[in-house]
Amino acid sequence: MTGRRCRNVKFLTLLFMPTMQKIRLSRKRLSRRLWLHHLPIFAASAAAVFLFYVTRPYKDVLTKLSFSTAYPALVLIAITLLIGPWNLMRGKRMPISNDLRRDIGIWAAILGIAHTAVGQNVHLRGRPWLYYFYSHKEATAHILMLRHDLFGFANYTGLISVLVLLVLLATSNDYSLRALGTPRWKQLQRWNYVAFALAGVHALAYQTNEKQKMPFVAIVVASIVVTLIMQAIGFQRRRFAKF
């Protein structure tokens, strides 16, 4: 019995060893992402939010929070789109899923969702539906109840952008990658381009509507222009690499 038990233990050990190794590697990777990615990104994001918050002259907390979460969120989304072209310029191949890009995207989504949640209560306190629909008094002057002015356009683009970020956040994990398969998962994650484009348009529309100061307009314009240039460079590098 002793010999049989030893053989059984040895068999079970060999059987579960790959799984145990995967668990150890997964824990090591998670710890590395936590200390090298999430904590620094959180610290930088918190510092940026705090800086925007304390320097704004707005009187109420909600307006300050909405403003202070908007710009860091946009910049983080832009950074996720810069990592790929930057690595190509350095001669490095991008893996299907890059942990740094994924983790920055997670915090971009968190800030974007926070901005949207707070923003629904800034201009029209307690009446968030008026961000997207005209009031009964205003509707008499319009054919459609849906807002089709600059204010409505800014809100719709922002809403669609954050909905895309929600989907990307929910699928930014290894389980979704395995469940969807590499091609479908990659195709889904490419919606990040759409989220960024809509967020940029949303920001510019709101800045136009509110006649925002030039330094803040410059942040948005610079994020868009740098991203477009880097993406164009990355596209050219990938194109020439095929020949």
Secondary structure, DSSP 8 states (H G I E B T S, - for coil): -HHHHHHHHHHHHHHHHHHHHHHHHHHHHHHHHIIIIIHHHHHHHHHHHHHHHHH---SSHHHHHHHHHHHHHHHHHHHHHHHHHHHHHTT----SS-HHHHHHHHHHHHHHHHHHHHHTTTSSTT-GGGGTB--HHHHTT-S-SB--SHHHHHHHHHHHHHHHHHHHHHT-SHHHHHHH-HHHHHHHHTHHHHHHHHHHHHHHHHHHHHT--HHHHHHHHHHHHHHHHHHHHHHHHHHHHT-
